[in-house]
Structure formats: C-alpha cells, structure tokens
Amino acid sequence: MGLLTLVEDRPTPSAVYNWRVYMCAAIASFASCMIGYDSAFIGTTLALPSFNNEFGFAKMDPTHLALIKSNI
C-alpha cells in the first residue's frame, strides 16, 4: 500500500488525489528552485569585478552592455 493508494474518507473529488497533481506540483517546485538558483548564480557572477574586468564591460557602450548581459 503506497502513499498514493490511500483511501480518502472526506468528500473530496477523486481528481484532487491524482498522481498527475502530485507530479505537476513536484515539477513546478523543482522548476522554481532551478530558476531561482540560475538567477542568483548569474546575477552574482555579473556583479563580480573580476568577471567585469575579464570581459571588458567597462569599455562597452550601455546598449551593447545591456544586450550582452541579457544574453548571458
């Protein structure tokens, strides 16, 4: 007897306790964690002075710099 095969005694529709609901919730949770990790990692990397010096961000004009940073 598994977690998803438990019998629910409350008057809740059976569609609520479907494996697809749990799978969608798990995938959405994992995706939000990955998006947050990616944003934090890239954002802090772009703020590092060593990264800016290595790629010459100080020498770029503002529009080109914005394009490069958005592509990164």
mmJSON file of the N, C-alpha and C atoms, coordinates in Angstrom:
{"data_MODEL":{"atom_site":{
"group_PDB":["ATOM","ATOM","ATOM","ATOM","ATOM","ATOM","ATOM","ATOM","ATOM","ATOM","ATOM","ATOM","ATOM","ATOM","ATOM","ATOM","ATOM","ATOM","ATOM","ATOM","ATOM","ATOM","ATOM","ATOM","ATOM","ATOM","ATOM","ATOM","ATOM","ATOM","ATOM","ATOM","ATOM","ATOM","ATOM","ATOM","ATOM","ATOM","ATOM","ATOM","ATOM","ATOM","ATOM","ATOM","ATOM","ATOM","ATOM","ATOM","ATOM","ATOM","ATOM","ATOM","ATOM","ATOM","ATOM","ATOM","ATOM","ATOM","ATOM","ATOM","ATOM","ATOM","ATOM","ATOM","ATOM","ATOM","ATOM","ATOM","ATOM","ATOM","ATOM","ATOM","ATOM","ATOM","ATOM","ATOM","ATOM","ATOM","ATOM","ATOM","ATOM","ATOM","ATOM","ATOM","ATOM","ATOM","ATOM","ATOM","ATOM","ATOM","ATOM","ATOM","ATOM","ATOM","ATOM","ATOM","ATOM","ATOM","ATOM","ATOM","ATOM","ATOM","ATOM","ATOM","ATOM","ATOM","ATOM","ATOM","ATOM","ATOM","ATOM","ATOM","ATOM","ATOM","ATOM","ATOM","ATOM","ATOM","ATOM","ATOM","ATOM","ATOM","ATOM","ATOM","ATOM","ATOM","ATOM","ATOM","ATOM","ATOM","ATOM","ATOM","ATOM","ATOM","ATOM","ATOM","ATOM","ATOM","ATOM","ATOM","ATOM","ATOM","ATOM","ATOM","ATOM","ATOM","ATOM","ATOM","ATOM","ATOM","ATOM","ATOM","ATOM","ATOM","ATOM","ATOM","ATOM","ATOM","ATOM","ATOM","ATOM","ATOM","ATOM","ATOM","ATOM","ATOM","ATOM","ATOM","ATOM","ATOM","ATOM","ATOM","ATOM","ATOM","ATOM","ATOM","ATOM","ATOM","ATOM","ATOM","ATOM","ATOM","ATOM","ATOM","ATOM","ATOM","ATOM","ATOM","ATOM","ATOM","ATOM","ATOM","ATOM","ATOM","ATOM","ATOM","ATOM","ATOM","ATOM","ATOM","ATOM","ATOM","ATOM","ATOM","ATOM","ATOM","ATOM","ATOM","ATOM","ATOM","ATOM","ATOM","ATOM","ATOM","ATOM","ATOM"],
"id":[1,2,3,4,5,6,7,8,9,10,11,12,13,14,15,16,17,18,19,20,21,22,23,24,25,26,27,28,29,30,31,32,33,34,35,36,37,38,39,40,41,42,43,44,45,46,47,48,49,50,51,52,53,54,55,56,57,58,59,60,61,62,63,64,65,66,67,68,69,70,71,72,73,74,75,76,77,78,79,80,81,82,83,84,85,86,87,88,89,90,91,92,93,94,95,96,97,98,99,100,101,102,103,104,105,106,107,108,109,110,111,112,113,114,115,116,117,118,119,120,121,122,123,124,125,126,127,128,129,130,131,132,133,134,135,136,137,138,139,140,141,142,143,144,145,146,147,148,149,150,151,152,153,154,155,156,157,158,159,160,161,162,163,164,165,166,167,168,169,170,171,172,173,174,175,176,177,178,179,180,181,182,183,184,185,186,187,188,189,190,191,192,193,194,195,196,197,198,199,200,201,202,203,204,205,206,207,208,209,210,211,212,213,214,215,216],
"type_symbol":["N","C","C","N","C","C","N","C","C","N","C","C","N","C","C","N","C","C","N","C","C","N","C","C","N","C","C","N","C","C","N","C","C","N","C","C","N","C","C","N","C","C","N","C","C","N","C","C","N","C","C","N","C","C","N","C","C","N","C","C","N","C","C","N","C","C","N","C","C","N","C","C","N","C","C","N","C","C","N","C","C","N","C","C","N","C","C","N","C","C","N","C","C","N","C","C","N","C","C","N","C","C","N","C","C","N","C","C","N","C","C","N","C","C","N","C","C","N","C","C","N","C","C","N","C","C","N","C","C","N","C","C","N","C","C","N","C","C","N","C","C","N","C","C","N","C","C","N","C","C","N","C","C","N","C","C","N","C","C","N","C","C","N","C","C","N","C","C","N","C","C","N","C","C","N","C","C","N","C","C","N","C","C","N","C","C","N","C","C","N","C","C","N","C","C","N","C","C","N","C","C","N","C","C","N","C","C","N","C","C","N","C","C","N","C","C"],
"label_atom_id":["N","CA","C","N","CA","C","N","CA","C","N","CA","C","N","CA","C","N","CA","C","N","CA","C","N","CA","C","N","CA","C","N","CA","C","N","CA","C","N","CA","C","N","CA","C","N","CA","C","N","CA","C","N","CA","C","N","CA","C","N","CA","C","N","CA","C","N","CA","C","N","CA","C","N","CA","C","N","CA","C","N","CA","C","N","CA","C","N","CA","C","N","CA","C","N","CA","C","N","CA","C","N","CA","C","N","CA","C","N","CA","C","N","CA","C","N","CA","C","N","CA","C","N","CA","C","N","CA","C","N","CA","C","N","CA","C","N","CA","C","N","CA","C","N","CA","C","N","CA","C","N","CA","C","N","CA","C","N","CA","C","N","CA","C","N","CA","C","N","CA","C","N","CA","C","N","CA","C","N","CA","C","N","CA","C","N","CA","C","N","CA","C","N","CA","C","N","CA","C","N","CA","C","N","CA","C","N","CA","C","N","CA","C","N","CA","C","N","CA","C","N","CA","C","N","CA","C","N","CA","C","N","CA","C","N","CA","C","N","CA","C","N","CA","C","N","CA","C","N","CA","C"],
"label_alt_id":[null,null,null,null,null,null,null,null,null,null,null,null,null,null,null,null,null,null,null,null,null,null,null,null,null,null,null,null,null,null,null,null,null,null,null,null,null,null,null,null,null,null,null,null,null,null,null,null,null,null,null,null,null,null,null,null,null,null,null,null,null,null,null,null,null,null,null,null,null,null,null,null,null,null,null,null,null,null,null,null,null,null,null,null,null,null,null,null,null,null,null,null,null,null,null,null,null,null,null,null,null,null,null,null,null,null,null,null,null,null,null,null,null,null,null,null,null,null,null,null,null,null,null,null,null,null,null,null,null,null,null,null,null,null,null,null,null,null,null,null,null,null,null,null,null,null,null,null,null,null,null,null,null,null,null,null,null,null,null,null,null,null,null,null,null,null,null,null,null,null,null,null,null,null,null,null,null,null,null,null,null,null,null,null,null,null,null,null,null,null,null,null,null,null,null,null,null,null,null,null,null,null,null,null,null,null,null,null,null,null,null,null,null,null,null,null],
"label_comp_id":["MET","MET","MET","GLY","GLY","GLY","LEU","LEU","LEU","LEU","LEU","LEU","THR","THR","THR","LEU","LEU","LEU","VAL","VAL","VAL","GLU","GLU","GLU","ASP","ASP","ASP","ARG","ARG","ARG","PRO","PRO","PRO","THR","THR","THR","PRO","PRO","PRO","SER","SER","SER","ALA","ALA","ALA","VAL","VAL","VAL","TYR","TYR","TYR","ASN","ASN","ASN","TRP","TRP","TRP","ARG","ARG","ARG","VAL","VAL","VAL","TYR","TYR","TYR","MET","MET","MET","CYS","CYS","CYS","ALA","ALA","ALA","ALA","ALA","ALA","ILE","ILE","ILE","ALA","ALA","ALA","SER","SER","SER","PHE","PHE","PHE","ALA","ALA","ALA","SER","SER","SER","CYS","CYS","CYS","MET","MET","MET","ILE","ILE","ILE","GLY","GLY","GLY","TYR","TYR","TYR","ASP","ASP","ASP","SER","SER","SER","ALA","ALA","ALA","PHE","PHE","PHE","ILE","ILE","ILE","GLY","GLY","GLY","THR","THR","THR","THR","THR","THR","LEU","LEU","LEU","ALA","ALA","ALA","LEU","LEU","LEU","PRO","PRO","PRO","SER","SER","SER","PHE","PHE","PHE","ASN","ASN","ASN","ASN","ASN","ASN","GLU","GLU","GLU","PHE","PHE","PHE","GLY","GLY","GLY","PHE","PHE","PHE","ALA","ALA","ALA","LYS","LYS","LYS","MET","MET","MET","ASP","ASP","ASP","PRO","PRO","PRO","THR","THR","THR","HIS","HIS","HIS","LEU","LEU","LEU","ALA","ALA","ALA","LEU","LEU","LEU","ILE","ILE","ILE","LYS","LYS","LYS","SER","SER","SER","ASN","ASN","ASN","ILE","ILE","ILE"],
"label_asym_id":["A","A","A","A","A","A","A","A","A","A","A","A","A","A","A","A","A","A","A","A","A","A","A","A","A","A","A","A","A","A","A","A","A","A","A","A","A","A","A","A","A","A","A","A","A","A","A","A","A","A","A","A","A","A","A","A","A","A","A","A","A","A","A","A","A","A","A","A","A","A","A","A","A","A","A","A","A","A","A","A","A","A","A","A","A","A","A","A","A","A","A","A","A","A","A","A","A","A","A","A","A","A","A","A","A","A","A","A","A","A","A","A","A","A","A","A","A","A","A","A","A","A","A","A","A","A","A","A","A","A","A","A","A","A","A","A","A","A","A","A","A","A","A","A","A","A","A","A","A","A","A","A","A","A","A","A","A","A","A","A","A","A","A","A","A","A","A","A","A","A","A","A","A","A","A","A","A","A","A","A","A","A","A","A","A","A","A","A","A","A","A","A","A","A","A","A","A","A","A","A","A","A","A","A","A","A","A","A","A","A","A","A","A","A","A","A"],
"label_entity_id":["1","1","1","1","1","1","1","1","1","1","1","1","1","1","1","1","1","1","1","1","1","1","1","1","1","1","1","1","1","1","1","1","1","1","1","1","1","1","1","1","1","1","1","1","1","1","1","1","1","1","1","1","1","1","1","1","1","1","1","1","1","1","1","1","1","1","1","1","1","1","1","1","1","1","1","1","1","1","1","1","1","1","1","1","1","1","1","1","1","1","1","1","1","1","1","1","1","1","1","1","1","1","1","1","1","1","1","1","1","1","1","1","1","1","1","1","1","1","1","1","1","1","1","1","1","1","1","1","1","1","1","1","1","1","1","1","1","1","1","1","1","1","1","1","1","1","1","1","1","1","1","1","1","1","1","1","1","1","1","1","1","1","1","1","1","1","1","1","1","1","1","1","1","1","1","1","1","1","1","1","1","1","1","1","1","1","1","1","1","1","1","1","1","1","1","1","1","1","1","1","1","1","1","1","1","1","1","1","1","1","1","1","1","1","1","1"],
"label_seq_id":[1,1,1,2,2,2,3,3,3,4,4,4,5,5,5,6,6,6,7,7,7,8,8,8,9,9,9,10,10,10,11,11,11,12,12,12,13,13,13,14,14,14,15,15,15,16,16,16,17,17,17,18,18,18,19,19,19,20,20,20,21,21,21,22,22,22,23,23,23,24,24,24,25,25,25,26,26,26,27,27,27,28,28,28,29,29,29,30,30,30,31,31,31,32,32,32,33,33,33,34,34,34,35,35,35,36,36,36,37,37,37,38,38,38,39,39,39,40,40,40,41,41,41,42,42,42,43,43,43,44,44,44,45,45,45,46,46,46,47,47,47,48,48,48,49,49,49,50,50,50,51,51,51,52,52,52,53,53,53,54,54,54,55,55,55,56,56,56,57,57,57,58,58,58,59,59,59,60,60,60,61,61,61,62,62,62,63,63,63,64,64,64,65,65,65,66,66,66,67,67,67,68,68,68,69,69,69,70,70,70,71,71,71,72,72,72],
"pdbx_PDB_ins_code":[null,null,null,null,null,null,null,null,null,null,null,null,null,null,null,null,null,null,null,null,null,null,null,null,null,null,null,null,null,null,null,null,null,null,null,null,null,null,null,null,null,null,null,null,null,null,null,null,null,null,null,null,null,null,null,null,null,null,null,null,null,null,null,null,null,null,null,null,null,null,null,null,null,null,null,null,null,null,null,null,null,null,null,null,null,null,null,null,null,null,null,null,null,null,null,null,null,null,null,null,null,null,null,null,null,null,null,null,null,null,null,null,null,null,null,null,null,null,null,null,null,null,null,null,null,null,null,null,null,null,null,null,null,null,null,null,null,null,null,null,null,null,null,null,null,null,null,null,null,null,null,null,null,null,null,null,null,null,null,null,null,null,null,null,null,null,null,null,null,null,null,null,null,null,null,null,null,null,null,null,null,null,null,null,null,null,null,null,null,null,null,null,null,null,null,null,null,null,null,null,null,null,null,null,null,null,null,null,null,null,null,null,null,null,null,null],
"Cartn_x":[0.852,0.0,0.901,0.76,1.588,0.868,1.586,1.031,-0.104,0.036,-0.985,-2.178,-2.128,-3.243,-4.088,-3.814,-4.602,-6.033,-6.959,-8.375,-8.707,-9.313,-9.684,-11.137,-11.399,-12.762,-13.508,-12.857,-13.531,-14.255,-15.23,-15.973,-15.199,-14.024,-13.177,-13.224,-13.26,-13.272,-12.01,-12.158,-11.008,-9.962,-10.333,-9.363,-8.32,-8.639,-7.685,-6.532,-6.807,-5.78,-5.258,-4.987,-4.491,-2.968,-2.275,-0.81,-0.318,-1.129,-0.715,-0.621,-1.496,-1.475,-0.168,0.21,1.453,2.671,2.633,3.761,3.899,2.787,2.838,3.35,2.937,3.416,4.913,5.393,6.816,7.637,7.163,7.887,7.893,6.765,6.705,7.621,7.666,8.546,10.012,10.373,11.752,12.12,11.202,11.473,11.663,10.864,11.034,12.356,12.776,14.082,15.209,15.102,16.153,16.207,15.045,15.02,15.634,15.314,15.9,17.396,17.851,19.29,20.005,19.439,20.06,20.138,19.061,19.054,20.084,20.163,21.116,22.554,22.811,24.169,24.626,23.794,24.156,24.232,23.287,23.287,24.529,24.961,26.163,27.42,27.402,28.56,28.723,27.631,27.707,28.154,27.964,28.347,29.804,30.472,31.861,32.794,33.659,34.607,35.562,35.978,36.877,36.206,34.919,34.184,34.047,33.75,33.625,34.947,36.047,37.358,37.772,37.49,37.881,37.207,35.95,35.205,35.08,35.724,35.78,34.441,33.626,32.329,32.444,33.52,33.679,33.895,34.4,34.702,33.519,32.45,31.287,30.33,29.622,28.593,27.375,26.536,25.437,24.459,24.142,23.195,23.806,25.068,25.745,25.932,26.252,26.42,25.1,23.999,22.686,22.347,22.693,22.443,23.278,24.555,25.43,24.951,24.627,24.17,22.843,21.946,20.664,20.862,21.81,22.084,22.779,23.583,24.23,23.169],
"Cartn_y":[-1.167,0.0,1.234,2.053,3.233,4.494,5.576,6.863,7.304,7.038,7.481,6.529,5.393,4.444,4.497,5.453,5.573,5.971,5.47,5.777,7.028,7.982,9.252,9.157,9.487,9.373,10.705,11.779,13.075,13.209,14.099,14.26,15.114,14.692,15.401,14.659,15.384,14.703,13.856,12.745,11.854,12.477,13.469,14.125,14.907,15.269,16.011,15.122,13.849,12.917,12.054,12.671,12.007,12.099,11.131,11.166,12.323,12.745,13.856,15.165,15.337,16.55,16.615,15.499,15.467,15.629,15.042,15.166,16.595,17.235,18.637,19.547,19.296,20.097,19.906,18.681,18.411,19.06,18.987,19.596,21.115,21.706,23.159,23.616,22.853,23.195,23.11,22.053,21.895,23.002,23.347,24.398,25.757,26.053,27.338,27.396,26.278,26.236,26.45,25.853,25.986,27.405,28.023,29.402,30.337,30.148,30.972,30.778,29.531,29.256,29.888,29.745,30.297,31.819,32.457,33.918,34.408,33.728,34.139,33.907,32.787,32.481,33.447,33.671,34.57,36.016,36.417,37.79,38.12,37.204,37.462,37.363,36.524,36.433,37.722,38.286,39.54,40.708,40.612,41.696,41.606,40.5,40.342,41.264,42.001,42.864,42.078,40.897,40.104,39.683,39.372,38.997,40.206,41.374,42.593,42.97,42.82,43.147,42.162,40.91,39.872,40.058,40.46,40.592,42.035,42.971,44.357,45.073,44.861,45.51,47.025,47.518,48.959,49.687,48.99,49.606,49.579,48.899,48.768,49.932,50.291,51.315,50.694,51.508,50.983,50.061,50.351,49.49,48.127,48.121,46.846,46.042,46.737,46.079,45.45,46.167,45.626,44.394,44.406,43.271,42.056,42.285,41.199,40.605,41.45,40.952,40.211,40.679,39.964,38.62,38.525,37.248,36.266,36.786,35.897,35.34],
"Cartn_z":[0.0,0.0,0.0,-1.008,-1.141,-0.706,-0.745,-0.33,-1.249,-2.548,-3.496,-3.579,-2.889,-2.923,-1.66,-0.784,0.439,0.113,0.863,0.665,1.469,0.805,1.436,1.886,3.155,3.671,3.688,3.269,3.205,1.861,1.763,0.496,-0.52,-0.87,-1.823,-3.153,-4.267,-5.563,-5.758,-6.44,-6.641,-7.54,-8.336,-9.216,-8.433,-7.199,-6.379,-5.939,-5.736,-5.272,-6.414,-7.516,-8.698,-8.715,-9.297,-9.338,-10.19,-11.171,-12.035,-11.253,-10.279,-9.454,-8.667,-8.069,-7.302,-8.209,-9.391,-10.316,-10.826,-11.159,-11.599,-10.493,-9.262,-8.138,-7.921,-8.049,-7.882,-8.99,-10.219,-11.339,-11.215,-10.836,-10.665,-9.538,-8.466,-7.351,-7.763,-8.467,-8.932,-9.915,-10.825,-11.802,-11.124,-10.119,-9.429,-8.678,-8.114,-7.445,-8.45,-9.62,-10.629,-11.19,-11.391,-11.883,-10.85,-9.582,-8.526,-8.408,-8.507,-8.432,-9.613,-10.812,-12.009,-11.928,-11.489,-11.388,-10.372,-9.249,-8.22,-8.68,-9.327,-9.773,-10.861,-11.865,-12.961,-12.466,-11.62,-11.12,-10.318,-9.468,-8.681,-9.532,-10.548,-11.442,-12.227,-12.709,-13.458,-12.583,-11.28,-10.373,-9.925,-10.198,-9.755,-10.54,-9.849,-10.553,-11.456,-11.033,-11.862,-13.168,-13.122,-14.335,-15.261,-14.672,-15.475,-16.126,-15.403,-15.96,-17.043,-16.835,-17.792,-19.154,-19.142,-20.389,-20.87,-20.2,-20.655,-20.675,-19.647,-19.606,-19.457,-18.874,-18.668,-19.99,-21.01,-22.304,-23.268,-22.909,-23.807,-23.611,-24.702,-24.558,-23.864,-23.247,-22.414,-23.151,-24.409,-25.12,-25.434,-25.823,-26.107,-24.807,-23.723,-22.441,-21.969,-22.159,-21.785,-22.62,-23.902,-24.768,-24.334,-24.041,-23.616,-22.289,-21.322,-20.026,-20.113,-20.969,-21.105,-21.797,-22.716,-23.368,-22.439,-21.535,-20.548,-19.635],
"occupancy":[1.0,1.0,1.0,1.0,1.0,1.0,1.0,1.0,1.0,1.0,1.0,1.0,1.0,1.0,1.0,1.0,1.0,1.0,1.0,1.0,1.0,1.0,1.0,1.0,1.0,1.0,1.0,1.0,1.0,1.0,1.0,1.0,1.0,1.0,1.0,1.0,1.0,1.0,1.0,1.0,1.0,1.0,1.0,1.0,1.0,1.0,1.0,1.0,1.0,1.0,1.0,1.0,1.0,1.0,1.0,1.0,1.0,1.0,1.0,1.0,1.0,1.0,1.0,1.0,1.0,1.0,1.0,1.0,1.0,1.0,1.0,1.0,1.0,1.0,1.0,1.0,1.0,1.0,1.0,1.0,1.0,1.0,1.0,1.0,1.0,1.0,1.0,1.0,1.0,1.0,1.0,1.0,1.0,1.0,1.0,1.0,1.0,1.0,1.0,1.0,1.0,1.0,1.0,1.0,1.0,1.0,1.0,1.0,1.0,1.0,1.0,1.0,1.0,1.0,1.0,1.0,1.0,1.0,1.0,1.0,1.0,1.0,1.0,1.0,1.0,1.0,1.0,1.0,1.0,1.0,1.0,1.0,1.0,1.0,1.0,1.0,1.0,1.0,1.0,1.0,1.0,1.0,1.0,1.0,1.0,1.0,1.0,1.0,1.0,1.0,1.0,1.0,1.0,1.0,1.0,1.0,1.0,1.0,1.0,1.0,1.0,1.0,1.0,1.0,1.0,1.0,1.0,1.0,1.0,1.0,1.0,1.0,1.0,1.0,1.0,1.0,1.0,1.0,1.0,1.0,1.0,1.0,1.0,1.0,1.0,1.0,1.0,1.0,1.0,1.0,1.0,1.0,1.0,1.0,1.0,1.0,1.0,1.0,1.0,1.0,1.0,1.0,1.0,1.0,1.0,1.0,1.0,1.0,1.0,1.0,1.0,1.0,1.0,1.0,1.0,1.0],
"B_iso_or_equiv":[0.0,0.0,0.0,0.0,0.0,0.0,0.0,0.0,0.0,0.0,0.0,0.0,0.0,0.0,0.0,0.0,0.0,0.0,0.0,0.0,0.0,0.0,0.0,0.0,0.0,0.0,0.0,0.0,0.0,0.0,0.0,0.0,0.0,0.0,0.0,0.0,0.0,0.0,0.0,0.0,0.0,0.0,0.0,0.0,0.0,0.0,0.0,0.0,0.0,0.0,0.0,0.0,0.0,0.0,0.0,0.0,0.0,0.0,0.0,0.0,0.0,0.0,0.0,0.0,0.0,0.0,0.0,0.0,0.0,0.0,0.0,0.0,0.0,0.0,0.0,0.0,0.0,0.0,0.0,0.0,0.0,0.0,0.0,0.0,0.0,0.0,0.0,0.0,0.0,0.0,0.0,0.0,0.0,0.0,0.0,0.0,0.0,0.0,0.0,0.0,0.0,0.0,0.0,0.0,0.0,0.0,0.0,0.0,0.0,0.0,0.0,0.0,0.0,0.0,0.0,0.0,0.0,0.0,0.0,0.0,0.0,0.0,0.0,0.0,0.0,0.0,0.0,0.0,0.0,0.0,0.0,0.0,0.0,0.0,0.0,0.0,0.0,0.0,0.0,0.0,0.0,0.0,0.0,0.0,0.0,0.0,0.0,0.0,0.0,0.0,0.0,0.0,0.0,0.0,0.0,0.0,0.0,0.0,0.0,0.0,0.0,0.0,0.0,0.0,0.0,0.0,0.0,0.0,0.0,0.0,0.0,0.0,0.0,0.0,0.0,0.0,0.0,0.0,0.0,0.0,0.0,0.0,0.0,0.0,0.0,0.0,0.0,0.0,0.0,0.0,0.0,0.0,0.0,0.0,0.0,0.0,0.0,0.0,0.0,0.0,0.0,0.0,0.0,0.0,0.0,0.0,0.0,0.0,0.0,0.0,0.0,0.0,0.0,0.0,0.0,0.0],
"pdbx_formal_charge":[null,null,null,null,null,null,null,null,null,null,null,null,null,null,null,null,null,null,null,null,null,null,null,null,null,null,null,null,null,null,null,null,null,null,null,null,null,null,null,null,null,null,null,null,null,null,null,null,null,null,null,null,null,null,null,null,null,null,null,null,null,null,null,null,null,null,null,null,null,null,null,null,null,null,null,null,null,null,null,null,null,null,null,null,null,null,null,null,null,null,null,null,null,null,null,null,null,null,null,null,null,null,null,null,null,null,null,null,null,null,null,null,null,null,null,null,null,null,null,null,null,null,null,null,null,null,null,null,null,null,null,null,null,null,null,null,null,null,null,null,null,null,null,null,null,null,null,null,null,null,null,null,null,null,null,null,null,null,null,null,null,null,null,null,null,null,null,null,null,null,null,null,null,null,null,null,null,null,null,null,null,null,null,null,null,null,null,null,null,null,null,null,null,null,null,null,null,null,null,null,null,null,null,null,null,null,null,null,null,null,null,null,null,null,null,null],
"auth_seq_id":[1,1,1,2,2,2,3,3,3,4,4,4,5,5,5,6,6,6,7,7,7,8,8,8,9,9,9,10,10,10,11,11,11,12,12,12,13,13,13,14,14,14,15,15,15,16,16,16,17,17,17,18,18,18,19,19,19,20,20,20,21,21,21,22,22,22,23,23,23,24,24,24,25,25,25,26,26,26,27,27,27,28,28,28,29,29,29,30,30,30,31,31,31,32,32,32,33,33,33,34,34,34,35,35,35,36,36,36,37,37,37,38,38,38,39,39,39,40,40,40,41,41,41,42,42,42,43,43,43,44,44,44,45,45,45,46,46,46,47,47,47,48,48,48,49,49,49,50,50,50,51,51,51,52,52,52,53,53,53,54,54,54,55,55,55,56,56,56,57,57,57,58,58,58,59,59,59,60,60,60,61,61,61,62,62,62,63,63,63,64,64,64,65,65,65,66,66,66,67,67,67,68,68,68,69,69,69,70,70,70,71,71,71,72,72,72],
"auth_comp_id":["MET","MET","MET","GLY","GLY","GLY","LEU","LEU","LEU","LEU","LEU","LEU","THR","THR","THR","LEU","LEU","LEU","VAL","VAL","VAL","GLU","GLU","GLU","ASP","ASP","ASP","ARG","ARG","ARG","PRO","PRO","PRO","THR","THR","THR","PRO","PRO","PRO","SER","SER","SER","ALA","ALA","ALA","VAL","VAL","VAL","TYR","TYR","TYR","ASN","ASN","ASN","TRP","TRP","TRP","ARG","ARG","ARG","VAL","VAL","VAL","TYR","TYR","TYR","MET","MET","MET","CYS","CYS","CYS","ALA","ALA","ALA","ALA","ALA","ALA","ILE","ILE","ILE","ALA","ALA","ALA","SER","SER","SER","PHE","PHE","PHE","ALA","ALA","ALA","SER","SER","SER","CYS","CYS","CYS","MET","MET","MET","ILE","ILE","ILE","GLY","GLY","GLY","TYR","TYR","TYR","ASP","ASP","ASP","SER","SER","SER","ALA","ALA","ALA","PHE","PHE","PHE","ILE","ILE","ILE","GLY","GLY","GLY","THR","THR","THR","THR","THR","THR","LEU","LEU","LEU","ALA","ALA","ALA","LEU","LEU","LEU","PRO","PRO","PRO","SER","SER","SER","PHE","PHE","PHE","ASN","ASN","ASN","ASN","ASN","ASN","GLU","GLU","GLU","PHE","PHE","PHE","GLY","GLY","GLY","PHE","PHE","PHE","ALA","ALA","ALA","LYS","LYS","LYS","MET","MET","MET","ASP","ASP","ASP","PRO","PRO","PRO","THR","THR","THR","HIS","HIS","HIS","LEU","LEU","LEU","ALA","ALA","ALA","LEU","LEU","LEU","ILE","ILE","ILE","LYS","LYS","LYS","SER","SER","SER","ASN","ASN","ASN","ILE","ILE","ILE"],
"auth_asym_id":["A","A","A","A","A","A","A","A","A","A","A","A","A","A","A","A","A","A","A","A","A","A","A","A","A","A","A","A","A","A","A","A","A","A","A","A","A","A","A","A","A","A","A","A","A","A","A","A","A","A","A","A","A","A","A","A","A","A","A","A","A","A","A","A","A","A","A","A","A","A","A","A","A","A","A","A","A","A","A","A","A","A","A","A","A","A","A","A","A","A","A","A","A","A","A","A","A","A","A","A","A","A","A","A","A","A","A","A","A","A","A","A","A","A","A","A","A","A","A","A","A","A","A","A","A","A","A","A","A","A","A","A","A","A","A","A","A","A","A","A","A","A","A","A","A","A","A","A","A","A","A","A","A","A","A","A","A","A","A","A","A","A","A","A","A","A","A","A","A","A","A","A","A","A","A","A","A","A","A","A","A","A","A","A","A","A","A","A","A","A","A","A","A","A","A","A","A","A","A","A","A","A","A","A","A","A","A","A","A","A","A","A","A","A","A","A"],
"auth_atom_id":["N","CA","C","N","CA","C","N","CA","C","N","CA","C","N","CA","C","N","CA","C","N","CA","C","N","CA","C","N","CA","C","N","CA","C","N","CA","C","N","CA","C","N","CA","C","N","CA","C","N","CA","C","N","CA","C","N","CA","C","N","CA","C","N","CA","C","N","CA","C","N","CA","C","N","CA","C","N","CA","C","N","CA","C","N","CA","C","N","CA","C","N","CA","C","N","CA","C","N","CA","C","N","CA","C","N","CA","C","N","CA","C","N","CA","C","N","CA","C","N","CA","C","N","CA","C","N","CA","C","N","CA","C","N","CA","C","N","CA","C","N","CA","C","N","CA","C","N","CA","C","N","CA","C","N","CA","C","N","CA","C","N","CA","C","N","CA","C","N","CA","C","N","CA","C","N","CA","C","N","CA","C","N","CA","C","N","CA","C","N","CA","C","N","CA","C","N","CA","C","N","CA","C","N","CA","C","N","CA","C","N","CA","C","N","CA","C","N","CA","C","N","CA","C","N","CA","C","N","CA","C","N","CA","C","N","CA","C","N","CA","C","N","CA","C","N","CA","C","N","CA","C"],
"pdbx_PDB_model_num":[1,1,1,1,1,1,1,1,1,1,1,1,1,1,1,1,1,1,1,1,1,1,1,1,1,1,1,1,1,1,1,1,1,1,1,1,1,1,1,1,1,1,1,1,1,1,1,1,1,1,1,1,1,1,1,1,1,1,1,1,1,1,1,1,1,1,1,1,1,1,1,1,1,1,1,1,1,1,1,1,1,1,1,1,1,1,1,1,1,1,1,1,1,1,1,1,1,1,1,1,1,1,1,1,1,1,1,1,1,1,1,1,1,1,1,1,1,1,1,1,1,1,1,1,1,1,1,1,1,1,1,1,1,1,1,1,1,1,1,1,1,1,1,1,1,1,1,1,1,1,1,1,1,1,1,1,1,1,1,1,1,1,1,1,1,1,1,1,1,1,1,1,1,1,1,1,1,1,1,1,1,1,1,1,1,1,1,1,1,1,1,1,1,1,1,1,1,1,1,1,1,1,1,1,1,1,1,1,1,1,1,1,1,1,1,1]
}}}
